[in-house]
Amino acid sequence: MSADDCEAGVMTMMSCCASCGIAEADDIKLKECPTCDLVRYCSDECQENYTSQHKEACMKRAVEELRDDLLFKQPESSYLGDCPICMLPMPLDLSKSIVAVCCSKSICRGCFHANYMSEEEGWSNRRCPFCREPVSSKMEECDKQRMKRIEANDPVALCEEGAAELGDVDAHYRLSDLYRNGRGVVKDGEKEVHHLEVAAIGGHPRARYNLGCHEWNNGNSERAVKHWIIAAAQGHDGSIKALMYEFRRGFVSKDDLAAALRAHQAAVDATKSPHREVAETQREAAEEYIRSQSPQRQAAEDYRRKMKSVE
């Protein structure tokens, strides 16, 4: 059956009572099913009589609509939240933050830098900016701290499946990657999409971007654009590139692209601070020095940046 035939069938169902088949006329007004709007009835009696036949399709439509309402809702913030020290939104670039082993808190490098500069005792006696536990440079001590977090069921310290069960958004994203590539598990497209959706709803912009790519690959450009607009508003660079590409193809309007660009820039600007800029400058200088001492490191870093730009 062609798409035109399906559309004609739906229009026929909407123009007559789904139960008795009577057509709408001046003296007969049909009312839509309040749950799904797929069919219409001439009376409450017809609606009651047709319920058993229509229930499954009705509930399926209702579930899909509720799911989409939840899926395409703009998250209030990214899954990373705010830095617990400066209370500014965390940057999406994970290299600009550090997860403290002692307390599993993700802290921006700006606050780590400010904490280090304020420490009178120097590097050897540093303390965590958040919990104030001594920062150890010994692997054995770090492992002990990590095990304490695991025993406390800290999602950040657990493996993907355990963390996902506790509702960790990033764990769902990592699981989607495992199911997509079949690393350690059997490839499963449905499970991949499921974990991507859970992560996207939780505010994971990279998961949202991947969902957009999934929809685009399946020919659902409109849904893909919706995902990319939401991710762009969270500061995701890859989604902006995707929207610009779709704009050139005519699938994104000029106004929508302009709004996405403004929202993206606002999200990026919200993550900036003087301390973070100083910390980033020093980190880049240190990395440049290390690369200059090792051609292999330089090649690895170039590859990492190339893969990041593709993302």
C-alpha positions in Angstrom: 0.0 0.0 0.0 1.4 3.4 -1.0 1.6 6.4 1.3 -1.2 8.1 -0.6 -3.4 5.1 0.0 -2.6 5.2 3.7 -3.4 8.9 3.9 -6.7 8.4 2.1 -7.6 5.6 4.5 -6.9 7.8 7.5 -9.0 10.6 6.0 -11.9 8.2 5.4 -11.7 7.0 9.1 -11.7 10.6 10.2 -14.7 11.5 8.1 -17.0 8.8 9.5 -17.8 7.1 12.8 -15.2 4.4 13.5 -17.9 2.2 15.0 -21.1 2.4 12.9 -19.6 4.0 9.8 -22.0 6.9 9.6 -20.6 10.0 7.8 -20.5 13.4 9.3 -23.3 15.7 8.2 -25.0 18.9 9.3 -27.0 17.2 11.9 -24.3 14.6 12.8 -21.2 15.9 14.5 -18.3 13.5 15.0 -15.9 13.9 18.0 -12.3 12.7 18.0 -10.9 10.1 20.4 -9.7 12.2 23.3 -6.5 10.1 23.7 -5.1 9.6 20.2 -7.1 11.7 17.7 -6.9 8.8 15.2 -10.6 8.0 15.0 -13.9 9.8 15.5 -17.3 8.8 16.9 -20.8 9.9 16.4 -21.9 9.1 20.0 -20.6 8.0 23.4 -22.2 4.6 22.7 -20.3 4.1 19.5 -17.1 5.1 21.3 -17.8 2.5 24.0 -18.6 -0.2 21.5 -15.4 0.4 19.6 -13.1 0.6 22.6 -12.0 -3.1 22.5 -10.9 -2.8 18.8 -9.2 0.6 19.2 -7.6 0.2 22.6 -4.2 -1.1 21.4 -3.7 1.5 18.7 -4.9 4.2 20.9 -2.5 3.4 23.7 0.4 3.0 21.3 -0.2 6.4 19.9 -0.6 7.9 23.4 2.7 6.3 24.6 4.5 7.6 21.5 3.2 11.1 22.0 4.2 11.1 25.7 7.6 9.7 24.8 8.2 12.4 22.2 7.0 15.2 24.6 9.6 14.0 27.1 12.3 13.3 24.5 12.1 16.7 22.8 11.9 18.8 25.9 14.8 21.2 26.3 16.8 20.1 29.4 17.3 22.8 32.0 21.1 22.1 32.0 23.6 19.6 30.7 24.1 16.3 32.6 27.4 17.8 33.9 25.5 20.4 35.9 27.5 23.2 37.6 30.9 23.2 39.2 30.3 22.6 42.9 32.9 25.3 43.7 32.3 28.3 41.4 28.7 27.2 40.5 29.2 28.0 36.9 28.0 25.5 34.2 30.6 22.9 33.5 32.1 23.0 30.0 31.2 20.1 27.7 34.9 19.6 26.9 35.8 17.0 29.6 39.5 18.0 29.3 38.5 21.3 31.0 37.4 19.6 34.2 38.8 17.0 36.6 37.0 14.3 38.6 38.3 14.2 42.1 39.0 10.6 43.1 38.4 11.3 46.8 34.8 12.5 46.4 33.9 11.8 42.8 33.0 15.4 42.2 33.6 16.9 38.8 35.3 20.2 39.3 36.4 22.7 36.6 40.1 23.3 36.1 39.6 26.9 36.9 38.7 26.0 40.5 41.5 23.5 40.7 43.9 26.2 39.5 42.6 28.8 42.0 42.8 26.2 44.8 46.4 25.4 43.9 47.4 29.1 43.8 45.8 29.6 47.2 47.6 26.7 48.8 50.4 28.0 51.0 52.0 24.6 51.4 52.6 24.0 47.7 51.9 21.1 45.3 53.1 18.3 47.7 50.4 19.1 50.3 47.5 20.0 48.0 43.9 19.3 49.1 40.8 18.6 47.1 39.0 21.9 46.4 35.7 20.4 47.4 36.1 17.9 50.2 39.5 19.1 51.4 41.0 15.6 51.5 44.7 15.5 50.7 45.4 14.8 47.1 47.7 11.9 46.7 50.1 11.3 43.9 50.5 7.6 44.7 48.4 5.2 42.7 47.8 3.0 45.7 46.2 5.8 47.6 44.0 6.8 44.6 42.9 3.1 44.2 41.9 3.0 47.9 39.9 6.2 47.5 38.2 4.9 44.4 37.3 1.6 46.1 35.7 3.6 48.9 33.5 5.4 46.4 32.6 2.1 44.7 31.6 0.6 48.1 29.4 3.6 48.7 27.6 2.9 45.3 28.9 6.1 43.8 27.7 6.1 40.1 30.8 7.9 38.9 33.1 5.2 40.3 31.0 2.2 39.1 31.1 0.5 35.8 28.7 1.4 33.0 25.9 -1.1 33.9 26.0 -0.5 37.6 26.1 3.3 37.2 23.2 3.2 34.6 21.1 1.2 37.1 21.6 4.0 39.6 20.5 6.6 37.0 23.9 7.9 35.9 23.3 9.7 32.6 26.8 9.4 31.2 26.8 5.7 31.9 23.8 5.3 29.6 25.7 7.2 26.9 28.7 4.9 27.3 26.4 1.8 27.2 24.9 3.1 23.9 28.4 3.3 22.5 29.1 -0.3 23.6 25.9 -1.6 22.0 26.6 0.3 18.8 30.1 -1.1 18.4 29.6 -4.4 20.0 32.4 -3.9 22.5 32.0 -6.5 25.3 28.3 -7.0 24.3 26.3 -8.2 21.3 25.5 -5.3 18.9 22.0 -4.2 19.5 20.5 -1.2 17.7 17.4 -1.0 19.9 19.4 -1.0 23.2 21.7 1.6 21.7 18.8 3.9 20.9 17.2 3.2 24.3 20.3 4.3 26.2 20.8 7.3 23.9 17.3 8.4 24.6 17.7 8.0 28.4 20.9 10.0 28.2 19.5 12.7 26.0 16.5 13.2 28.3 19.0 13.5 31.2 20.8 16.3 29.4 23.6 14.6 27.6 24.3 16.7 24.4 26.5 14.1 22.8 23.8 11.5 23.2 21.3 14.0 21.8 23.6 14.6 18.8 24.0 10.9 18.1 20.2 10.5 18.3 19.9 13.2 15.6 22.4 11.3 13.5 20.4 8.1 14.0 17.2 9.8 12.9 18.9 11.5 9.9 20.3 8.1 8.8 16.8 6.7 8.9 15.4 9.6 6.8 13.8 11.5 9.6 15.3 14.9 9.0 12.7 16.8 11.0 13.3 14.8 14.1 17.1 15.0 13.6 16.9 18.8 13.4 14.9 18.9 16.6 17.6 16.9 18.4 20.4 19.0 17.1 18.7 22.3 18.0 18.3 21.0 21.6 22.0 19.9 21.7 23.2 23.2 20.2 21.4 25.1 23.0 23.5 23.1 25.4 26.7 24.3 23.7 27.4 21.2 21.5 29.6 22.3 18.6 28.9 19.2 16.4 25.2 19.9 16.5 25.8 23.5 15.2 27.8 22.0 12.3 25.0 19.6 11.5 22.4 22.4 11.6 24.5 24.5 9.2 24.7 21.6 6.9 21.0 21.0 7.0 20.4 24.7 6.5 22.3 24.5 3.2 20.2 21.6 2.2 17.0 23.5 3.0 15.9 21.5 6.0 16.5 24.3 8.6 15.1 27.8 8.3 17.3 30.9 8.6 15.4 31.9 11.7 15.9 28.5 13.4 19.6 28.5 12.6 20.0 32.0 13.9 18.2 31.1 17.1 20.3 28.0 17.5 23.5 29.9 17.0 22.5 32.5 19.7 21.5 29.7 22.1 24.8 27.9 21.5 26.9 31.0 22.0 25.0 31.8 25.2 25.6 28.3 26.6 29.3 28.5 25.7 29.7 32.0 27.3 28.0 30.8 30.5 30.9 28.4 31.1 33.6 31.0 30.9 35.4 32.7 33.8 38.8 34.3 34.3 40.1 31.4 36.4 39.1 28.9 33.7 40.8 30.9 31.0 44.0 31.1 32.9 43.9 27.3 33.7 43.2 26.5 30.1 46.1 28.7 28.9 48.5 26.9 31.3 47.1 23.5 30.3 47.6 24.2 26.6 51.1 25.5 27.2 52.0 22.3 29.2 50.6 20.1 26.5 52.4 22.0 23.8 55.7 21.5 25.7 55.0 17.8 26.1 54.2 17.4 22.4 57.4 19.2 21.4 59.4 16.7 23.4 57.7 13.6 21.7 56.7 13.3 18.1 54.6 10.2 19.0 52.6 12.3 21.5 52.2 15.0 18.8 50.8 12.5 16.4 48.4 11.1 19.1 47.2 14.5 20.0 46.6 15.5 16.4 44.6 12.3 15.9 42.6 13.0 19.1 41.8 16.5 17.9 40.8 15.2 14.4 38.4 12.7 16.0 36.9 15.4 18.2 36.3 17.6 15.2 34.5 14.8 13.5 32.3 14.3 16.6 
